[in-house]
Amino acid sequence: MEMPTQGEVMFGAKGCVGCHSAGPSNPRATGPNAKGKGPDLAKVGADPAHTPEWFKAYIRDPQSQNPEAKMPKHDESKVTDQELEVLVRYLTSLK
């Protein structure tokens, strides 16, 4: 079994799995606090529009990229710039 990447670990640690799955290596959380409302991100990096800059903007302020987004904003008090870089590298790798 492969060890999880830093990005996979961060995806879980920051609670992303509460709403999103990212394919078989990062399944959506289950249990009483799991929301499970967000889309599966297993291939999110395959979209050419999803550049690192797009991901950063989306994570910080989802409505800036999609006015109908239901995801909350994740400012630096929730996700530091360093953590954001790790998450973006992970998300762009999902193809």
C-alpha positions as CSV (number, residue, x, y, z in Angstrom):
1,M,0.0,0.0,0.0
2,E,1.3,3.5,-0.9
3,M,1.9,6.1,1.7
4,P,-0.4,9.1,1.4
5,T,1.1,12.2,-0.1
6,Q,1.4,15.4,1.9
7,G,-1.5,16.8,-0.1
8,E,-3.7,13.8,0.7
9,V,-2.9,14.1,4.4
10,M,-3.7,17.9,4.2
11,F,-6.9,17.2,2.4
12,G,-8.1,15.1,5.3
13,A,-6.6,17.3,8.0
14,K,-8.3,20.4,6.8
15,G,-11.6,18.7,6.7
16,C,-12.1,18.7,3.0
17,V,-13.2,15.1,3.2
18,G,-16.2,16.2,5.3
19,C,-17.8,17.4,2.0
20,H,-15.6,16.0,-0.8
21,S,-14.1,12.7,-1.9
22,A,-11.1,12.6,-4.1
23,G,-11.3,9.2,-5.7
24,P,-10.4,5.9,-4.0
25,S,-7.3,7.2,-2.3
26,N,-9.2,9.8,-0.4
27,P,-12.8,8.7,0.2
28,R,-15.4,11.0,1.7
29,A,-15.7,10.9,5.4
30,T,-18.7,9.2,7.0
31,G,-20.2,9.6,10.3
32,P,-22.4,12.1,12.2
33,N,-20.4,15.2,11.2
34,A,-19.8,14.3,7.6
35,K,-21.7,16.7,5.3
36,G,-20.9,14.8,2.0
37,K,-22.4,17.7,-0.1
38,G,-19.5,18.6,-2.3
39,P,-18.5,16.9,-5.6
40,D,-16.0,14.2,-6.0
41,L,-12.7,15.9,-6.8
42,A,-11.0,12.8,-8.2
43,K,-10.4,14.4,-11.7
44,V,-10.6,18.1,-10.8
45,G,-7.1,18.8,-12.0
46,A,-7.9,17.5,-15.5
47,D,-9.9,20.7,-16.3
48,P,-7.4,23.1,-18.0
49,A,-9.3,26.0,-16.4
50,H,-8.3,24.7,-13.0
51,T,-4.9,26.3,-12.8
52,P,-3.1,26.7,-9.5
53,E,-4.2,30.3,-9.4
54,W,-7.9,29.3,-9.9
55,F,-7.7,26.7,-7.1
56,K,-6.2,29.3,-4.7
57,A,-8.9,31.8,-5.5
58,Y,-11.6,29.2,-5.2
59,I,-10.4,27.9,-1.9
60,R,-10.1,31.4,-0.4
61,D,-13.4,32.7,-1.9
62,P,-15.4,30.1,-3.8
63,Q,-18.0,32.6,-4.9
64,S,-15.3,34.6,-6.7
65,Q,-15.0,31.7,-9.2
66,N,-18.6,30.4,-9.1
67,P,-21.3,32.7,-7.7
68,E,-23.5,29.6,-6.9
69,A,-20.8,27.8,-4.9
70,K,-21.9,26.6,-1.5
71,M,-18.4,26.0,-0.2
72,P,-17.5,28.5,2.6
73,K,-14.5,30.8,2.3
74,H,-11.2,29.5,3.7
75,D,-9.1,32.5,4.8
76,E,-5.7,32.3,6.3
77,S,-7.1,31.6,9.7
78,K,-8.5,28.3,8.3
79,V,-5.8,27.4,5.7
80,T,-2.4,29.1,5.8
81,D,-0.6,30.1,2.6
82,Q,1.7,27.1,3.1
83,E,-1.2,24.7,3.6
84,L,-2.9,26.2,0.5
85,E,0.2,25.5,-1.6
86,V,0.2,21.9,-0.5
87,L,-3.6,21.5,-1.2
88,V,-3.3,23.2,-4.6
89,R,-0.4,20.8,-5.7
90,Y,-2.5,17.9,-4.7
91,L,-5.7,19.1,-6.4
92,T,-3.9,19.9,-9.6
93,S,-2.5,16.4,-9.6
94,L,-5.9,14.8,-9.6
95,K,-6.5,13.8,-13.2
